[in-house]
Amino acid sequence: MRLRNKPWAPEEIAKHPNLIIPNPKEYKMHWHELFDNDNPLYVEVGTGKGKFITGMGEQNSSINVIGIEKYDSVIISAMERLKGLDLPNVKLIKDDVRGIMDFFGKNEVDRLFINFTDPWPKIRHAKHRLTHEGFLKKYVEILKEEGEIHLKTDNRHLFEYSLQSFSQFGFTLKNISLNLHEDGLEGNVMTEYEEKFSAKGQPIYRVEAVWNR
């Protein structure tokens, strides 16, 4: 993804601490205090411009949704989208997913979403894939028993790699789809990339991986 520099973004982000949480580490194991409820906690890693998490928040008022995005020039778009909506159940974290264990504690997260992540196609770059064992080790530390990871991608190789990675790590796989929009999924919330790829007729691959300790 080519990023357009937005030098004004950090200053604008700082003006909205109610949307992009400036001190997420302080809320580790206390996110329900911020949301002021005990609703399930969903997290999207690599939230992009925010179409998915805002859609999730609108469709599911009884869940709390947090999107993590490390790039100022990208998360600013998610923030602008969120500003125009009344969604107290949606928040953003501007940081790297590699630090996810700094923000969430053991058994704190009900569900993780990985949507259209960079496939890092070269074998030597496999450790950067968000479904690599190195990331899975972090995810399972914060997921609840029978917590889930939902993956969507247009990249067949990443999908096959992820199925194997999930299985080898001990996840149980369910609702595997090789063409999501042909198979259908009730309540599916699309991302920007999903709209773009599906409009071109490209298949969207999807799986739900369930964690059993």
C-alpha positions in Angstrom: 0.0 0.0 0.0 1.4 3.4 -1.0 0.9 5.9 1.7 0.4 9.6 1.0 2.2 11.8 3.6 -0.1 13.9 5.7 2.2 16.0 7.9 -0.8 17.5 9.7 -2.2 14.2 10.8 -0.4 13.8 14.2 -1.7 17.2 15.4 -5.2 16.4 14.3 -5.1 13.0 15.9 -4.1 14.6 19.2 -7.3 16.7 19.2 -9.5 13.6 19.4 -8.3 11.5 22.4 -11.9 10.2 22.7 -11.6 8.4 19.3 -7.8 7.5 19.1 -6.8 6.5 22.6 -3.5 8.2 23.4 -2.5 6.0 26.3 -3.8 2.5 25.4 -1.4 0.7 27.7 -3.2 2.2 30.7 -6.4 0.4 29.7 -4.9 -3.1 29.6 -7.5 -5.3 31.5 -9.6 -2.2 32.0 -11.2 -1.6 28.6 -14.7 -2.2 29.9 -14.2 0.7 32.3 -13.5 3.0 29.3 -16.6 1.7 27.5 -18.5 1.6 30.7 -20.0 -1.8 30.1 -19.2 -5.5 30.1 -19.9 -6.2 26.5 -17.7 -8.5 24.4 -14.5 -7.0 23.1 -13.6 -7.3 19.4 -10.3 -6.1 17.9 -9.3 -5.5 14.3 -5.6 -5.6 13.6 -4.6 -3.3 10.7 -7.9 -1.4 10.6 -7.0 0.8 7.6 -9.5 3.6 6.9 -12.0 2.2 9.3 -14.9 1.1 7.1 -15.0 -2.3 8.8 -14.9 -1.3 12.4 -17.4 1.5 12.0 -19.7 -1.0 10.1 -19.2 -3.5 12.9 -20.0 -0.9 15.5 -23.2 0.2 13.7 -24.4 -3.3 13.2 -23.6 -4.5 16.7 -24.3 -1.9 19.4 -23.9 -4.6 22.1 -20.2 -5.2 21.4 -17.1 -3.0 21.9 -14.8 -2.7 18.9 -11.2 -1.4 18.8 -9.2 -0.9 15.6 -5.3 -0.9 15.6 -3.5 0.9 12.9 0.1 2.1 13.0 0.2 4.7 10.2 -0.9 8.3 10.9 -1.8 8.9 7.3 -4.2 5.9 7.3 -5.8 6.0 10.8 -6.6 9.7 10.3 -9.2 8.5 7.6 -10.7 6.1 10.1 -10.9 8.9 12.7 -12.6 11.2 10.2 -15.1 8.5 9.4 -15.8 7.8 13.1 -16.2 11.6 13.9 -19.3 11.7 11.7 -21.0 8.8 13.6 -22.4 8.3 17.0 -20.5 5.2 18.0 -19.4 5.2 21.6 -18.6 1.4 21.2 -15.8 2.0 18.7 -12.3 3.2 19.5 -8.9 3.4 17.7 -5.3 2.7 18.8 -2.5 4.2 16.7 0.3 1.7 17.2 1.9 -1.5 15.8 0.1 -4.8 16.2 3.4 -6.3 17.4 2.7 -4.6 20.7 -0.8 -6.0 21.1 0.1 -7.7 24.4 0.9 -4.2 25.8 -2.7 -3.1 25.2 -4.8 -6.2 26.1 -4.4 -8.7 29.0 -4.9 -12.4 29.3 -8.4 -13.6 28.3 -9.5 -10.0 27.6 -10.4 -10.2 23.9 -13.4 -12.2 22.5 -12.6 -11.9 18.8 -9.8 -10.7 16.5 -10.3 -9.7 12.9 -7.6 -9.8 10.3 -8.8 -8.2 7.0 -6.9 -8.0 3.8 -3.5 -7.9 5.4 -0.3 -7.6 3.4 0.4 -11.2 2.2 4.2 -10.8 2.3 4.5 -13.3 -0.6 8.3 -14.0 -0.3 9.2 -16.9 1.9 11.9 -15.0 3.7 9.3 -12.5 4.8 6.8 -15.0 6.2 7.5 -13.9 9.8 5.8 -10.6 8.9 2.5 -12.2 8.0 -0.1 -11.5 10.6 -1.0 -15.2 10.7 2.6 -16.3 11.3 3.2 -18.4 14.5 5.0 -15.4 16.0 1.8 -13.3 15.9 -0.4 -16.3 16.9 1.6 -16.7 20.1 0.6 -13.1 21.0 -3.0 -13.5 20.0 -3.7 -16.5 22.1 -2.4 -14.7 25.2 -5.2 -12.1 24.9 -8.0 -14.3 23.5 -10.6 -15.9 25.8 -11.2 -19.6 25.8 -13.0 -20.4 22.5 -12.1 -16.9 21.3 -12.0 -16.5 17.6 -9.8 -15.1 14.8 -11.7 -14.1 11.6 -9.6 -13.8 8.5 -10.6 -12.4 5.2 -8.3 -12.0 2.2 -8.2 -11.9 -1.6 -4.8 -13.7 -1.6 -5.1 -17.5 -2.1 -1.5 -18.2 -1.1 -1.9 -16.2 2.2 -5.2 -18.0 2.8 -3.7 -21.5 2.4 -0.7 -20.5 4.5 -3.0 -19.2 7.2 -5.2 -22.3 7.3 -2.0 -24.4 7.9 -0.6 -21.9 10.4 -3.9 -21.9 12.4 -4.2 -25.7 12.4 -0.6 -26.4 13.4 -0.9 -24.0 16.3 -4.0 -25.7 17.6 -6.9 -23.7 16.4 -10.1 -25.4 15.2 -11.2 -24.1 11.8 -14.9 -23.5 10.8 -16.9 -21.7 8.2 -14.2 -21.9 5.6 -15.2 -20.1 2.4 -13.3 -20.0 -0.9 -15.7 -17.5 -2.4 -17.5 -15.5 0.4 -19.8 -13.4 -1.8 -20.9 -16.5 -3.7 -21.4 -18.6 -0.5 -23.1 -15.7 1.3 -22.6 -14.7 5.0 -25.4 -13.1 7.0 -24.3 -9.8 8.5 -21.0 -9.6 6.6 -19.4 -6.2 7.0 -17.2 -5.3 4.0 -13.9 -3.5 4.1 -12.7 -1.0 1.4 -10.5 -3.6 -0.2 -13.3 -6.2 -0.1 -15.6 -3.8 -2.0 -12.9 -3.2 -4.6 -11.9 -6.8 -5.1 -15.4 -8.3 -5.1 -16.5 -5.6 -7.7 -13.9 -7.0 -10.0 -15.2 -10.5 -9.5 -12.2 -11.7 -7.4 -13.0 -14.4 -4.9 -12.8 -13.4 -1.2 -11.4 -16.1 1.1 -12.6 -16.4 4.7 -12.1 -18.6 7.8 -13.0 -18.5 11.5 -10.3 -20.0 13.7 -11.4 -21.0 17.2 -8.9 -21.1 20.1 -9.1 -24.0 22.5 -6.5 -24.0 25.3 
